[in-house]
């Protein structure tokens, strides 16, 4: 019996079926999510892009905007960094599913819109909006990113609506 148990444990270790292998993967994915807010806050596209796969699907739900691919994400990030001064994302919490296929980030977005953005004229007024991002992972990077935040709150804070 002891010999059978030893063989089973050895086979599980060789196959990577132990929980420590899963935990290491989850920790690496948690690190990716921990870098999301600082990367967006940096204003540096080259710091942001390595978190995403080449074929990333990026969606901003309130703007009904979606893009595919790292080049499209580069364009979105470049436009966002240019339009928003003092852009900061504060990570409030993050979660990676046990299977390592998906996760979520809760954040607070702060800044001032200093240049017009599609559908939003610049007012240079400060804002603070809570939001969340749902992600999927492929090969240790974000392959799908869907942002959800309250556009009505944003528009009130910057003076575009009452």
Steps between C-alpha positions, in 0.01 A plus 500: 500500500778743592678421175181569296452832678862597429456414131176703483663805664798472263275479194298802614817702556640405159171582330478838670170405657593625844343812645835681518518513119156658483589743781813616317298570184236688699768710669650593161156604374436698820827681428373586149185649655706684762687669214186604307422817702864623526547440126189702409604768752851527355403668174749264334360281222811281504441420868137410434518281188706209643207410728289407195512235228558599137137416423343670802131589482460830684154640578382815673136417570370853585645636175374199304853478361686180418833429338707199404875467516790664674537771232139607557562503876809714439279754319242499781766543769679777308172690457404449864839615630481812279142591601520450876743693721584364843362162391515256792345164568492381859472123536244418770486123457574225252405140455631213287277196455642174635523358147712799387277574202340824620511772759374840602634832623315764704644850461452873543584720200603861567619783280403798288395488137709769330436404136182401319437129486251343255158606625639685803613862484780589740405705808828478696300420816617226735310172521503182705312196372485145631511214254588142440680306231427139409788315335584170338853362489697319233861393556537720809375819335166679468324385184163667566444820699151642557473825697177591682461842663228761557501748212209699656704564817797608290289741295350659815839546661653671195196724449360348180166411664313597815 
